[in-house]
Amino acid sequence: MGRRPEGKAEKLFKKFGKNVDSVISEVKESEKLAKLNIDQRVAELNKNRESLGNHFSNVSHNAKSQWQEAKPNFERAGQEFKKALNIFFTNRAYQ
């Protein structure tokens, strides 16, 4: 006694099962690829974060040093301006 020939429903379910297996396999492969892409992007973002942090530190340090160089000049200019105003108003008061 041999196997009975497959009916239409059996063929349909067999084909459907193969398609479901194929879709599951593709989803698993896509998941692996997406995880790999995410991991690469996270690594890239971390590298950029470190680079930007270093750049910001350098810019901040340079700005501080430039301010320290300019600060005495501003103070001196402010004192000179104050003297000029005092002279101006003192001379004006006598006129």
Stockholm file with secondary structure:
# STOCKHOLM 1.0

chainA/1-95         MGRRPEGKAEKLFKKFGKNVDSVISEVKESEKLAKLNIDQRVAELNKNRESLGNHFSNVSHNAKSQWQEAKPNFERAGQEFKKALNIFFTNRAYQ
#=GR chainA/1-95 SS CCCCCCCHHHHHHHHHHHHHHHHHHHHHHHHHHHHHHHHHHHHHHHHHHHHHHHHHHHHHHHHHHHHHHHHHHHHHHHHHHHHHHHHHHHHHHHC
#=GC SS_cons        CCCCCCCHHHHHHHHHHHHHHHHHHHHHHHHHHHHHHHHHHHHHHHHHHHHHHHHHHHHHHHHHHHHHHHHHHHHHHHHHHHHHHHHHHHHHHHC
//
